[in-house]
């Protein structure tokens, strides 16, 4: 493999120098190798070594490198250099698998360590000079879009059931159709084991899957193979087309927004971090009780639960978006994130060939959301008290009336005009 900037970066070289100071062998492994081969961005740098964990800690300490040893019971030490983490795991072999964290023995056998990994594309090692060590032909599988288990798929899944969900996530991110027959058969036959997994682990894999550009096809595959029902039984058949439409809308470089008599203008759709929750929402038929059950089962964070609840049970109606002024009122009340979410969900559910009349409000709304700048109501209760009006419930009522008037005027009234209107309301009360 050609040398990569992250391989020769000062932080990486500092870690490598520390680990090899007394002759240990160190190789890059996993995602950094896989993604570098595909010329994708590197997210994390993982290293494998034949040095035992205690030796890894000692070598890093000797070099003055900060360490985190929370994974040391399973052979993993994290080194932190210039705020960048490097996960370093000692070569190991499973002695007693327990479905998640096996009892392991530390070894000096790169082939045996590779044999315990999940997929062939994740069992490729790379020397610091770029030389690849590929005992299970993972590079060929990677470039062919084949997500294949190392060894027997059923054995790998039984060792850790999460690998079943990881197969579908990796298929969405790296796979080409059709999926590996042996892998998909094992997933189908062992899907009933999925309820053994904790909600936190299912949540992490499901949301990462839903963040993939190929999530719609993969979720449909999971449904057809009897897998999805074990983690998200609430998903409806009719929702899969809508999910595909939503992903396509989010992936658009721009959406043409036509508002007569203004010419077409491009609007980028920002999928942002809320993308997986938005995609989860479109799979669900509705109902606050159901959302609560899903949030509890998947151990969603409070923020994720609130967002999912709003999108499923209280989406903003697009009916009031016939003109830009109506959209701006919604943006003022709910914010651009919620408006964008609601519009995209509505649009995605319109079907394969919606009329221009149906999607025109969506175009208007997305244009306004992209251009939105936060508006602040220019007066408050202190302003009216400063004018000599007595404190009381009338102040709040008047402020609400003035704000409504200000909204009707599309936020154009000045502070002085709002105060004048408030005085008129108070004196007329």
Backbone torsions as a table, in degrees:
resi	resn	phi	psi	omega
1	UNK	NA	136.7	178.3
2	UNK	-61.0	143.9	179.4
3	UNK	-61.4	138.9	-176.7
4	UNK	-110.2	151.0	178.6
5	UNK	-55.8	-37.3	-179.5
6	UNK	-69.3	-22.7	178.9
7	UNK	-75.1	-33.3	-177.3
8	UNK	-100.9	2.6	-179.9
9	UNK	-61.7	147.8	-177.7
10	UNK	-54.1	-41.1	-179.1
11	UNK	-63.7	-43.8	179.2
12	UNK	-63.5	-45.3	-179.3
13	UNK	-63.8	-34.0	178.0
14	UNK	-64.7	-43.1	178.6
15	UNK	-66.3	-45.2	179.8
16	UNK	-61.1	-42.7	180.0
17	UNK	-62.5	-40.3	179.8
18	UNK	-65.1	-44.6	-175.2
19	UNK	-71.8	-29.8	-176.5
20	UNK	-97.3	7.1	-174.8
21	UNK	-58.8	-29.7	-178.3
22	UNK	-117.7	23.1	171.2
23	UNK	97.5	3.7	178.5
24	UNK	-67.5	151.8	175.9
25	UNK	-94.2	133.2	-178.8
26	UNK	-131.2	134.2	178.2
27	UNK	-137.0	148.4	171.1
28	UNK	-73.0	151.1	-177.9
29	UNK	-153.6	157.4	171.5
30	UNK	80.6	-138.2	-170.5
31	UNK	-60.6	-37.0	-178.1
32	UNK	-65.5	-37.9	177.9
33	UNK	-70.6	-47.4	-178.9
34	UNK	-58.1	-49.2	-176.4
35	UNK	-73.1	-31.7	176.5
36	UNK	-64.6	-40.0	178.4
37	UNK	-61.8	-34.1	178.9
38	UNK	-88.9	2.5	-178.9
39	UNK	59.3	39.5	173.8
40	UNK	-100.3	164.9	177.3
41	UNK	-64.4	143.6	178.9
42	UNK	-92.9	128.1	179.5
43	UNK	-94.8	-48.2	-177.4
44	UNK	-132.8	152.6	176.5
45	UNK	-113.3	113.9	178.0
46	UNK	-109.2	142.9	-179.1
47	UNK	-126.7	147.4	173.6
48	UNK	-119.3	146.8	-178.4
49	UNK	-149.0	156.3	174.5
50	UNK	-88.8	1.1	178.0
51	UNK	-79.0	131.1	178.1
52	UNK	-60.2	156.4	-176.3
53	UNK	-55.3	-40.4	-179.8
54	UNK	-64.4	-37.0	177.2
55	UNK	-67.7	-38.0	176.8
56	UNK	-59.5	-47.2	178.8
57	UNK	-59.5	-43.9	-178.1
58	UNK	-64.5	-42.9	-180.0
59	UNK	-64.1	-42.0	179.6
60	UNK	-67.7	-40.1	178.4
61	UNK	-63.7	-41.5	179.4
62	UNK	-60.9	-33.1	179.7
63	UNK	-86.3	-0.5	179.3
64	UNK	74.9	25.3	-178.6
65	UNK	-95.7	133.4	178.3
66	UNK	-66.2	139.1	-179.7
67	UNK	-129.1	154.2	171.7
68	UNK	-128.2	122.8	-171.4
69	UNK	-111.9	27.7	-177.4
70	UNK	-63.8	-24.2	179.8
71	UNK	-101.5	14.3	-172.3
72	UNK	-66.3	-26.0	178.9
73	UNK	-62.6	-22.2	179.5
74	UNK	-114.2	15.5	172.6
75	UNK	92.2	10.7	-175.8
76	UNK	-114.5	130.6	174.8
77	UNK	-122.9	138.2	176.9
78	UNK	-104.3	125.6	173.9
79	UNK	-101.0	141.1	-179.5
80	UNK	-123.8	117.0	-180.0
81	UNK	-128.3	123.8	-178.6
82	UNK	53.1	43.0	177.7
83	UNK	69.0	8.0	179.6
84	UNK	-104.7	126.4	179.8
85	UNK	-85.3	145.2	174.0
86	UNK	-130.1	118.5	177.5
87	UNK	-87.9	124.9	-176.5
88	UNK	-119.2	118.7	-176.7
89	UNK	-121.4	132.8	177.5
90	UNK	-73.7	141.7	175.4
91	UNK	-53.7	137.6	-174.3
92	UNK	-150.0	166.7	179.0
93	UNK	-138.0	134.0	-179.8
94	UNK	-70.8	130.4	176.4
95	UNK	-102.3	-44.9	179.5
96	UNK	-137.3	91.1	177.7
97	UNK	-67.1	142.3	-179.2
98	UNK	-127.9	15.9	178.7
99	UNK	95.7	-14.0	175.0
100	UNK	-147.2	-70.8	179.5
101	UNK	-108.3	105.8	-178.8
102	UNK	-78.4	157.7	168.2
103	UNK	-76.6	126.2	-172.2
104	UNK	-120.8	159.4	171.3
105	UNK	-119.2	137.5	179.8
106	UNK	-83.0	137.2	-170.6
107	UNK	-134.6	174.4	174.8
108	UNK	-125.7	53.9	-173.8
109	UNK	-140.2	102.6	-175.5
110	UNK	-66.2	-35.3	179.1
111	UNK	-65.3	-44.3	-179.0
112	UNK	-65.9	-37.4	177.7
113	UNK	-65.5	-42.6	178.6
114	UNK	-62.4	-33.1	-176.2
115	UNK	-68.5	-18.3	-179.3
116	UNK	-93.4	-3.2	-178.0
117	UNK	-79.7	167.1	-172.3
118	UNK	-76.3	-58.7	-173.8
119	UNK	-118.6	151.8	-177.8
120	UNK	-59.4	-36.3	-179.5
121	UNK	-68.7	-16.5	177.0
122	UNK	-97.1	0.1	-177.8
123	UNK	-107.5	29.7	179.0
124	UNK	-105.9	124.6	177.9
125	UNK	-102.4	155.6	178.6
126	UNK	-137.6	122.7	175.7
127	UNK	-66.6	158.1	178.0
128	UNK	-57.4	-19.2	178.1
129	UNK	-92.6	3.4	177.4
130	UNK	97.9	-3.0	179.5
131	UNK	-71.9	129.9	-178.4
132	UNK	-92.2	144.6	172.3
133	UNK	-122.7	110.9	-167.5
134	UNK	-129.8	76.9	-172.5
135	UNK	-70.0	-17.9	-176.1
136	UNK	-123.2	25.6	176.4
137	UNK	57.1	37.8	-179.5
138	UNK	-67.6	-30.2	-179.8
139	UNK	-65.3	-43.6	178.5
140	UNK	-62.8	-42.5	177.9
141	UNK	-63.1	-40.5	-178.7
142	UNK	-60.3	-49.1	-176.8
143	UNK	-73.3	-21.9	177.6
144	UNK	-88.1	-5.0	-177.7
145	UNK	72.4	28.7	178.5
146	UNK	-100.4	116.0	174.5
147	UNK	-93.5	103.5	-175.3
148	UNK	-120.0	137.5	173.7
149	UNK	-69.5	151.7	170.8
150	UNK	-77.3	118.1	-179.5
151	UNK	75.9	-146.8	-176.0
152	UNK	-76.7	120.8	-177.4
153	UNK	-58.2	-41.5	-178.0
154	UNK	-63.9	-39.4	178.4
155	UNK	-63.8	-44.1	-179.9
156	UNK	-61.8	-41.5	-179.0
157	UNK	-69.1	-41.8	-179.4
158	UNK	-64.6	-28.1	175.8
159	UNK	-66.1	-37.7	178.3
160	UNK	-154.9	108.1	-174.4
161	UNK	-62.3	-23.8	179.0
162	UNK	-59.1	-25.2	179.7
163	UNK	-60.9	-24.5	177.0
164	UNK	-63.7	-46.5	177.9
165	UNK	-70.7	-36.6	177.6
166	UNK	-61.3	-34.4	177.2
167	UNK	-57.4	-46.6	-177.5
168	UNK	-69.7	-36.4	176.8
169	UNK	-64.8	-44.3	179.5
170	UNK	-67.8	-33.4	176.1
171	UNK	-62.9	-40.5	178.3
172	UNK	-65.6	-36.4	-174.2
173	UNK	-89.1	-29.7	-172.2
174	UNK	-130.9	-9.7	-170.2
175	UNK	-89.4	159.3	171.9
176	UNK	-122.5	147.5	-180.0
177	UNK	-74.8	143.4	-1.2
178	UNK	-84.8	160.9	177.9
179	UNK	-70.3	159.3	178.1
180	UNK	-56.3	126.3	-173.1
181	UNK	-63.8	-43.5	-179.7
182	UNK	-64.2	-39.5	-179.4
183	UNK	-66.5	-47.1	-176.2
184	UNK	-67.9	-33.2	177.0
185	UNK	-65.0	-44.6	179.1
186	UNK	-63.6	-40.7	178.8
187	UNK	-62.8	-42.8	-179.4
188	UNK	-64.1	-43.6	-175.8
189	UNK	-73.4	-25.5	-176.2
190	UNK	-107.9	8.1	-176.9
191	UNK	-59.3	-27.9	-178.7
192	UNK	-67.1	-10.6	177.8
193	UNK	-82.2	-12.2	-174.8
194	UNK	-58.7	-36.2	178.6
195	UNK	-60.5	-12.5	176.3
196	UNK	-69.7	-23.6	-175.4
197	UNK	-73.7	148.9	175.9
198	UNK	-70.6	154.4	178.8
199	UNK	-59.8	-36.5	-178.7
200	UNK	-62.7	-41.4	-178.6
201	UNK	-70.8	-39.1	177.4
202	UNK	-64.6	-44.7	179.5
203	UNK	-56.3	-47.7	-177.1
204	UNK	-59.5	-45.5	-178.9
205	UNK	-71.0	-40.6	-177.9
206	UNK	-64.5	-44.9	-178.7
207	UNK	-68.6	-34.8	176.0
208	UNK	-67.5	-38.3	175.7
209	UNK	-62.3	-46.0	-178.7
210	UNK	-67.1	-16.5	175.9
211	UNK	-81.8	-6.2	-178.2
212	UNK	-83.0	149.1	178.1
213	UNK	-69.0	-18.7	179.7
214	UNK	-105.0	23.4	-174.7
215	UNK	-66.1	-33.9	-176.1
216	UNK	-63.7	-47.6	178.9
217	UNK	-64.2	-36.4	-177.2
218	UNK	-73.0	-40.8	177.5
219	UNK	-63.6	-38.7	177.2
220	UNK	-63.7	-39.9	176.5
221	UNK	-63.1	-43.8	178.6
222	UNK	-60.4	-40.4	178.4
223	UNK	-64.1	-46.2	-178.3
224	UNK	-65.2	-28.6	-179.1
225	UNK	-92.0	5.5	177.6
226	UNK	74.3	25.4	-179.3
227	UNK	-97.9	-44.2	-174.0
228	UNK	-59.8	-34.6	-176.8
229	UNK	-59.8	-23.7	-178.1
230	UNK	-83.1	-15.9	179.5
231	UNK	-121.0	-23.9	-179.9
232	UNK	-146.4	68.6	-177.1
233	UNK	-65.7	-17.1	-178.2
234	UNK	-73.8	-18.3	-177.8
235	UNK	-62.0	135.9	-176.8
236	UNK	-102.8	150.5	179.3
237	UNK	-55.9	-40.4	-175.7
238	UNK	-67.5	-16.4	-174.6
239	UNK	-80.6	-18.0	-174.0
240	UNK	-66.8	-38.8	176.4
241	UNK	-66.0	-38.9	178.8
242	UNK	-65.0	-38.6	177.1
243	UNK	-61.7	-44.4	178.5
244	UNK	-60.6	-41.1	179.2
245	UNK	-66.0	-40.1	179.2
246	UNK	-62.7	-45.9	179.2
247	UNK	-60.0	-41.1	179.5
248	UNK	-64.1	-40.8	178.2
249	UNK	-64.2	-44.7	-179.3
250	UNK	-64.3	-33.4	-176.1
251	UNK	-80.7	-10.7	-179.4
252	UNK	-60.8	134.6	175.6
253	UNK	-64.8	-33.5	178.8
254	UNK	-157.9	152.9	173.7
255	UNK	-115.6	123.9	-179.8
256	UNK	-70.0	126.5	-178.0
257	UNK	-115.5	113.3	-178.6
258	UNK	-110.5	120.1	175.0
259	UNK	-127.9	104.8	-177.2
260	UNK	-57.7	139.3	1.4
261	UNK	-95.5	20.4	-177.8
262	UNK	-77.9	142.4	-179.5
263	UNK	-70.7	166.3	-178.9
264	UNK	-59.4	138.1	178.1
265	UNK	-132.3	144.6	-179.4
266	UNK	-83.5	143.9	176.9
267	UNK	-134.3	118.9	177.8
268	UNK	-75.7	139.9	177.0
269	UNK	-100.3	115.1	-177.9
270	UNK	-88.6	109.1	179.6
271	UNK	-69.6	-39.7	174.9
272	UNK	55.8	-169.8	-174.7
273	UNK	-72.9	-17.3	-178.2
274	UNK	-79.5	-3.0	-174.5
275	UNK	-53.1	-51.0	-178.6
276	UNK	-61.1	-38.7	179.5
277	UNK	-68.0	-39.5	177.3
278	UNK	-61.9	-41.3	179.7
279	UNK	-70.2	-34.6	174.8
280	UNK	-63.8	-40.1	-177.7
281	UNK	-60.4	-37.7	-175.6
282	UNK	-72.7	-15.1	178.3
283	UNK	-82.6	-11.2	-170.2
284	UNK	-105.8	142.0	-176.0
285	UNK	-77.1	-21.4	179.7
286	UNK	123.0	169.1	179.1
287	UNK	108.6	122.3	-176.6
288	UNK	-65.4	-35.4	-179.8
289	UNK	-64.2	-42.5	179.1
290	UNK	-63.0	-43.6	179.9
291	UNK	-62.6	-40.4	177.8
292	UNK	-61.2	-40.4	179.0
293	UNK	-66.2	-42.1	179.2
294	UNK	-64.4	-44.8	-179.6
295	UNK	-60.7	-39.8	179.4
296	UNK	-70.0	-42.3	-177.4
297	UNK	-66.1	-40.0	-177.5
298	UNK	-90.6	-0.9	-179.4
299	UNK	55.9	45.9	176.7
300	UNK	-65.6	149.5	175.2
301	UNK	-68.1	165.2	179.1
302	UNK	-60.5	-39.2	179.6
303	UNK	-66.1	-41.2	178.7
304	UNK	-65.2	-40.7	179.7
305	UNK	-63.7	-44.9	179.8
306	UNK	-61.6	-43.4	-179.0
307	UNK	-65.4	-43.6	179.3
308	UNK	-63.7	-41.5	-179.9
309	UNK	-61.6	-43.9	179.9
310	UNK	-64.4	-42.9	-175.8
311	UNK	-69.9	-34.3	-177.1
312	UNK	-85.8	-40.3	-172.5
313	UNK	-103.5	-24.0	-175.1
314	UNK	-137.4	52.7	177.5
315	UNK	-66.6	149.7	178.5
316	UNK	-74.2	129.1	179.3
317	UNK	-67.3	134.3	-179.3
318	UNK	-83.9	-7.6	-176.8
319	UNK	-59.9	-27.4	-179.6
320	UNK	-89.5	11.9	-174.3
321	UNK	-103.2	28.0	-178.8
322	UNK	-66.7	-24.0	177.7
323	UNK	-135.9	165.2	-175.6
324	UNK	-63.3	-32.1	-178.3
325	UNK	-64.3	-42.1	177.8
326	UNK	-63.2	-37.9	177.7
327	UNK	-64.5	-43.8	-178.0
328	UNK	-63.5	-33.2	175.5
329	UNK	-64.7	-41.1	177.6
330	UNK	-65.7	-40.0	178.6
331	UNK	-63.1	-38.0	177.7
332	UNK	-65.4	-40.5	-176.2
333	UNK	-80.2	-34.5	-171.6
334	UNK	-117.7	-19.1	-178.3
335	UNK	91.7	154.8	-175.5
336	UNK	-66.4	-30.9	-179.5
337	UNK	-63.2	-49.1	-178.4
338	UNK	-69.1	-36.8	178.0
339	UNK	-64.0	-46.3	179.8
340	UNK	-60.9	-45.3	177.7
341	UNK	-55.2	-51.1	-175.4
342	UNK	-64.4	-39.0	-179.7
343	UNK	-66.6	-45.4	-178.9
344	UNK	-64.3	-40.6	177.5
345	UNK	-63.4	-43.2	178.7
346	UNK	-61.7	-49.2	-177.5
347	UNK	-61.5	-43.6	-177.9
348	UNK	-63.8	-26.0	-178.5
349	UNK	-89.3	2.4	-178.2
350	UNK	-76.3	-13.7	-180.0
351	UNK	104.8	-177.4	-172.2
352	UNK	-76.1	-24.8	-177.4
353	UNK	-138.5	67.2	-179.4
354	UNK	-69.7	151.4	179.2
355	UNK	-73.3	157.6	178.0
356	UNK	-62.9	-34.0	178.5
357	UNK	-62.5	-35.3	-178.9
358	UNK	-72.2	-35.7	-175.4
359	UNK	-96.0	-7.7	179.6
360	UNK	-56.6	-45.7	177.6
361	UNK	-61.1	-32.0	178.6
362	UNK	-66.6	-42.9	179.0
363	UNK	-61.7	-45.4	179.3
364	UNK	-59.7	-46.0	-176.7
365	UNK	-63.9	-42.0	-179.4
366	UNK	-67.7	-36.2	175.7
367	UNK	-62.1	-47.8	-178.9
368	UNK	-66.9	-39.1	180.0
369	UNK	-64.2	-39.0	-179.7
370	UNK	-67.1	-31.3	-176.8
371	UNK	-95.8	-1.6	-170.7
372	UNK	-64.4	135.4	170.0
373	UNK	-122.5	134.9	-173.3
374	UNK	-57.1	135.6	178.1
375	UNK	-106.4	142.7	177.7
376	UNK	-123.1	125.4	177.1
377	UNK	-58.9	125.4	-166.5
378	UNK	-75.9	-8.9	-179.5
379	UNK	-130.2	163.2	177.7
380	UNK	-144.8	-178.7	-177.7
381	UNK	-59.5	-35.4	-179.4
382	UNK	-62.6	-33.3	179.4
383	UNK	-64.7	-40.1	-179.0
384	UNK	-73.8	-36.3	176.5
385	UNK	-64.8	-36.5	179.8
386	UNK	-65.8	-23.4	177.4
387	UNK	-82.1	-2.5	176.1
388	UNK	101.7	2.9	178.7
389	UNK	-78.6	143.5	-176.7
390	UNK	-75.2	145.0	177.2
391	UNK	-65.3	147.4	-179.8
392	UNK	162.1	176.1	-177.8
393	UNK	-64.0	-22.0	-179.5
394	UNK	-62.8	-32.2	-179.4
395	UNK	-60.5	-47.8	179.8
396	UNK	-63.7	-40.9	179.2
397	UNK	-62.6	-42.7	-178.6
398	UNK	-67.0	-42.8	177.9
399	UNK	-59.2	-38.7	179.1
400	UNK	-65.7	-40.4	179.6
401	UNK	-67.3	-40.4	-179.9
402	UNK	-67.6	-39.6	179.2
403	UNK	-63.6	-39.4	175.9
404	UNK	-61.7	-41.9	177.0
405	UNK	-63.7	-41.4	178.5
406	UNK	-62.8	-39.9	177.3
407	UNK	-65.9	-44.1	179.6
408	UNK	-59.6	-31.0	178.7
409	UNK	-86.5	11.0	176.4
410	UNK	61.9	39.9	172.6
411	UNK	66.6	16.7	-174.1
412	UNK	-86.7	-22.1	-177.3
413	UNK	-64.9	138.0	-179.5
414	UNK	-79.5	172.8	176.5
415	UNK	-60.0	-44.3	-179.8
416	UNK	-61.9	-41.3	179.8
417	UNK	-67.0	-36.5	177.8
418	UNK	-67.6	-40.4	177.1
419	UNK	-64.0	-41.6	178.8
420	UNK	-61.2	-42.3	179.4
421	UNK	-65.6	-39.9	179.6
422	UNK	-63.5	-43.4	179.2
423	UNK	-61.7	-40.8	179.8
424	UNK	-63.3	-40.9	178.7
425	UNK	-65.8	-43.3	-177.4
426	UNK	-67.3	-43.1	-178.6
427	UNK	-71.6	-23.6	178.7
428	UNK	-88.6	-7.4	-177.5
429	UNK	-69.8	NA	NA
